[in-house]
Amino acid sequence: MGSYKKDDGNETAITAMDWISVARDAIQKRLSNYSPSEIKFNLMAMVQDKRTYLTERLNELAAIGIEESDPTMLNVRSQLHHEDEKRAQWTIENERRRYNYLPFSVELLRCLAGSGKFDTLISKAKESVGEKRKRAEAWKTKQQESK
């Protein structure tokens, strides 16, 4: 919880429910310092990795003799597979965030300009934007008329 001080060096045993209420009160106090429209912080929690939990669950099920074809076992395997796919997607997204696309973009624009296609693409884009704006205005007008 960051920079909270201990009270008078008095270390008393706090039960799990007491800790939750103390944490909730401290978080609410900090949140009340900001207007509702401000976002100045992140509230994060430390939780067990789902993959670890699911792997342990699979091992527990196997230890008590549940077969691989059992729906419970299949469900846990499915959840584990989903978590693995999610991690693989996160890896791809992180690689994309870290890659510098600027040199590629500059080279693409140079090639388009060199081949004479750049001006054509710009005019098509302007037409497309104009059409979208007209549709948006028509929709907005229709919405106002229906009120």
Helices and strands as residue ranges (DSSP letters): H 16-31, H 50-63, H 71-98, H 102-115, H 118-145
